Amino acid sequence: MAFLDWVLHPTELWAAFWYVMRHAPPDEKTVKLQVSGDMKRCYDFLEMTSRSFAAVIQELNPKLRDAICLFYLILRGLDTIEDDMTIPGAKKRDLLERFHEVIYEDGWSFKESGPDEKDALLLVEFAVVISEFKRLPVEFQDIIADITRRMGSGMAKYTRARVETMEDYNEYCHYVAGLVGHGLSRLFAESGLEDKSVGENLDLANSMGLFLQKTNITRDINEDVLDGRCFWPSAIWSKYADSEDTLIARSNRERGIEGLNEMCTNALSHIPDVMEYLSSIHEPSVFKFCAIPQSMAIATIALCYNNGRVLDDNVKIRKGEALKLIAASTNLDSVKCIFYRYLDEIERKNEPSNPMYEQVRKIVDKAKKDIAGSLKGGPPVDFTKEYLIIIVFFVAIFVFIYQYNTMGL
């Protein structure tokens, strides 16, 4: 199946080739970054916890790179504690609420993670993160500690509260992702690489985080329900099922897909803010760092929309497709073309029988018009080299068969 994917998407194979050529193995990367000791170990953890984020963080401007690496690892540690269902509630809340103090405690580590926590080693060796965090400029430390405090407090709240209303949903996503957008934007501005306004217009930064988080929550419904939790707001899922288990049941598939489409529609509402935020980012490495996750998110929403497989499994975009998006997300016009392409795909999948049909049609139509109007050449043409290669491939086969028959071989 993987081989067929490469054959049908040859430009993705090309993107994979160039990605491998341009990205060194983890050990070589840390040598090139000229880091050693505890900071080298931090970059090792970055590779272990997220290869995709590691790649874009390591390509950031040196003024930001270490700070954002450590910011990511600190929040990953916080997230690992939140996700660990084996930690008793009271203890978990205490850890979450004081994690912003922990990051100043020399030698602190946590060795009580559940056996299935894949990032448990990060918490065991968290002292190396603390050591390097305390070496950062105080201005960076203050931003990271403030976001950690606010996020930990929000996470602690939702260990006891359920995501019931749309207000709850937006608040939860703000705590776990919107605040990340706040922190990153403030770091960008503090570094001097971006204008001060980037660190002040935090509503747009919040939307950047919400678009990513809502995409993940929408996609992960099967995995979350099987783990005994659900981050879809009951204000949405209760319209389509009488329980979370019924929501993903095959016997309820038609209604489940309708609920899925409503979740996708809610995520799509953040696209105007995403476009506006990206238009304010000018430093090339910062732009790519911000744009790549957003490109992945719109591709994922397009994959999830009206797709019943989401209720059965954790669907993901193809690896080749992801690498192609990484390669293409280098400037605003390219990202606009990416969004236009996937909005086009959602438009094709949007059926009149879908209760969200009109709402999706309006969101997609407006977003496409805004993008087309801002591009010098107008709307992107949906005809890539990929399709040309496929056409040439089949023409070549046809010519070969024709010659074979006419020669009487």
Secondary structure, DSSP 8 states (H G I E B T S, - for coil): -HHHHHHH-HHHHHHHHHHHHHS--HHHHHHHTT--HHHHHHHHHHHHH-HHHHHHHHTS-HHHHHHHHHHHHHHHHHHHHHH-TTS-HHHHHHHHHTHHHHTTSTT-------TT-TTHHHHHTHHHHHHHHTTS-HHHHHHHHHHHHHHHHHHHHTTTS---SHHHHHHHHIIIIIHHHHHHHHHHHHHTSS-GGGGT-HHHHHHHHHHHHHHHHHHTHHHHHHTT---S-HHHHTTT-SSHHHHH-GGGHHHHHHHHHHHHHHHHTTHHHHHHHHHT--SHHHHHHHHHHHHHHHHHHHHHTT-GGGGTS-----HHHHHHHHHHTTSHHHHHHHHHHHHHHHHHH--TTSTTHHHHHHHHHHHHHHHHHHSTT-S--S--HHHHHHHHHHHHHHHHHHHHHHTT-
